[in-house]
Amino acid sequence: MLKARDIPNLISAARIVLVFPVIWLLLHEAYSTALWLFLVAGVSDALDGFLAKTFHWQSHLGGILDPLADKFLLVSTYVCLALLGALPAWLVGLVILRDLVIIGGGVIYNYTVERFEAEPSILSKLNTFMQILLALVVVFHLAGSPVPDWLPATLVWVVVFTTIASGLGYVLEWSRRAREHNHRQ
């Protein structure tokens, strides 16, 4: 039976489901509708986090579903935008590489050091925000709205910086924790 504390997880699951129509709409050049669904997904991300924190409805499942929904939406959107020629493929590769390093590092840490607890850093949250902002600006432009040329170009380099910095931050933090853990043993 569903309870109120399950609402954030249901919202995250709905965000995962939204990925499919967003991708379909992007690939079929229905940019305005894709933009609206992308915005709904963004609002739902803020809403599930707000509900989980405000009412103490956080759960282990939510700790997995929420970032998974974010990554699924962002990576899928970035791949589509690269296929459409709206984002450089190398940027998409960098974003995916960072995510693979984080996932791989988390798995290795979990099995070789101690149980891994997903704790997004402030820099990682900034990176996710900048990735979302870049995707919104690009889709907004594709939908026919005027965007200054410098804005997407600048956001690409901000995403490059935050992607590299946040990925490196995780590697350094996990390395520090592993050393401390091994020193205590």
Buried (B, 14 or more C-beta within 10 A) or exposed (E): EEEEBBBBBEBBBBBBEBBEEBBBBBEEEBBBBBBBBBBBBBEBBEBBBEBBEEEEBBBEEBBEBBBBBBBBBBBBBBBBBBEBEBBEEEBBEBBBEBBEBBEEBBEEBEEEBEEBEEEBEEBBEBBBEBBBBBBBBBBBBBBEEEEEEEBBEEBBEBBBEBBBBBBEBBEEBBEEBBEEEEEEE
